[in-house]
Structures are given as structure tokens and as C-alpha cells.
Amino acid sequence: MRAGEDVLILGAGAGTSTAAIQIAKKAGARVFVTSSSDAKLQKAKELGADVLINYTTQEWDKEVYRLTNKRGVDVVFESVGAATWLKAIRALRKGGRLVTIGATSGPNPQEEIRLIFWKQVEILGSTMSNQREFNEVMKLVLRGELKPVIDVVLPLERAQEAHARLARGEQFGKIVLTV
């Protein structure tokens, strides 16, 4: 992403999303985030998010279009998968980029191929980063410019509790298990 671009990050409370918010702000982007929780949206704002959208009270794809004067965002950071895929493509501007890093709601989304070619959308898959990008991000972490967001730290014996917390969507950031 580049300075001045609009970036939409789905699921503000996810560990990858908390990192993406900080990285996008560091790059000079205007950051839109979605969540089902107003509390998580406020925490995302503290990390640097500019536009907060509660998807339980707003149709987020339409809200993004409204807030960008019907242009759409430049980048969507998508980790949800099937449940949000089509709306993520709808929220993009013509020539926008969708970066997919996961499929927590399922790997087989509804597809609207005409929308992809009409909008000239780029779909990029990512499993993390290359070594150079990792080193750059770690330098920012070590200098205190990016801060890993830890929800809770639990001993490995409480892994079931950690999974239940994730299943209920209560976390904001990563859950760490110690050995």
C-alpha cells in the first residue's frame, strides 16, 4: 500500500488485523475497520484506525462506498473468507487490490466473476511475508514504532479456554500460550 490510499481491514480484533492497522497507518493510509463490537472498534481507533464500521448495525460494503464518495477503497485486507468475500470485492475501487490471508468462515466464497473483471480487481494471496519484509517489520517493532497486541497470556494447560475465547470472538489481538 502507498501513502494516501484507503485501506479496509475486516475484523478489527484479529491479531493480523491489529498488525495491519498499525502498518497501514505507518505507510500513510486512511484505515477503515469493521467489527461486530463497538469496544473493539474503539481499541482499533487507539491503534490508528480512522473509520469505524460496526457490521451488525451497518452494511459495511455500502458504508465504505458512501464514505469514499462511491469510489471504494484501494485495498481490502481480507482474512474472513466466504462470509465477507463478495462484499469485500464490492467495497474495492476500480483497479483495487484484495489481499487474502485467511478463510476463517470457510474457503469457498460466493464469487461474482463479472464484478472482478469489470472493476479490474487484483486478488493477492499472502501467508505472511518474505524475509526482507519480515526484517523491516521487526525493525519497527524493536524501535517501538509497531506494537504487537496481546489479548491474554495463558499457560498451555488452559488452551481449551483460549480456543473458547476465540470461538466467542472476545479477543482483541493475539492469544499467547506459554509452555
Protein Blocks (a to p, Z undefined) as FASTA:
>chain_A
ZZhiacddehjlbmklmmmmmmmmmnopacddddfbfklmmmmmmnopabdcdfklbcfk
lmmmmmnoonopfbdcdfkbmmlmmmmmmmpcehiacddfbjfkojbdcddfklmmmnop
acdddfbbafklmmmmmmmmmnopaccddfbdcdfklmmmmmmmmmnopagcjddddZZ
